[in-house]
Amino acid sequence: CLAYIRQYVRPAFPALKLSSVKPYQLESFMMGLKKTTSLSNSSINAIFEAVRIPLREAHRLGIIPSNPGENIRKLSITRTEKGIPTEEELGDILALDLDPRIRCAILLGAVCGLRLGEVQALRPEHISEGVLRVQYSWSKVEGLKSTKTGKTRTIPLPEVVQKAIEDAKQANPHNRDGFIMYGGLPDAPLDCRFIERCFDKCLVMIELGESFQSTPTEEKKKILTTWKDRNISFHSLRHFANAHLRGAVPDETLRKLTGHRTAEMTNHYDHTTETDLENLREAQEKRIIPLIRSA
């Protein structure tokens, strides 16, 4: 939020007092970003939220008589359907000589459906007897926090994923009981942007093969653009897991792996039974693991 304020808000309102801010000024500011930058609507909404939060607090504390951002509507978001890699493409990625942490992260996404923040937060203490307890997520701002839904979920870990976790754990130079996705410091995991960039690099590498090192940067960027046109990113791995497991188990069982939750779901669906684990494990072994082992 502070970066948004510095880069976008302060230049637009260099000397305006909080008590002088008017709703039309905020709306004009948002539309100005829309017209003069290449920012997406979601990014502009995030910038506006960086303004709305302090205005709301100023009003709550009585610093200003009213909140000028209260009735400003956010820009509409048109969501593009997330693309997923093909089975062959995922196999090619996992056949690369990868950093143990990156290979582990890719497998946790593609086989177990973990969100990136959940991958970052993973520690050896969350694993026992071939089962993973997804209890936490990692945020660059907040650090360790609960999962997106606030619920802990228990999911099976196939042997190939367990081995990847162990390889990453053994490579940790700080503490083998620390973050599986260890970073440069012992008390924080690998940055999410770094993991995403490594995944993007994998996408380019499987296109270029042995010519990757000698290919100019601009050409690599063009190749990456073709993947982005398919809307493929690290988060696509979570969609890959969901797509390949769906139909093998009931949807309510699958939600216990992915952590998806709808308004219609009851608390019953937040508890994973031994039968659920066995069904999920069988679905992983039949639907996804053969793709991994073939790599």
Buried (B, 14 or more C-beta within 10 A) or exposed (E): BEEBBEEBBEEBBEEEEEEEBEBEBBBEBBEEBEEEEEBEBBBBBBBBEBBBEBBBEBBEEEEBEEBBBEEBEBBEEEEEEBBBBEBEBBBBBBEBEBBBBBBBBBBBBBBBBBBBBBBBBBBBEBBEEEBBBBBBBBEEEEEBBEBEBEBBBBBBBBEBBBBBBBBBBEBBEEEEEBBBBBBEEEEBBBBBEBBBEBBBBBBBBBBBEEEBEEBEEEEBEEBBEEBEEBBBBBBBBBBBBBEBBBEBBEEBBBBBBBBBBEEEBEEEBBEBEEEBBEBBBEBBBEBBBEBBEEE
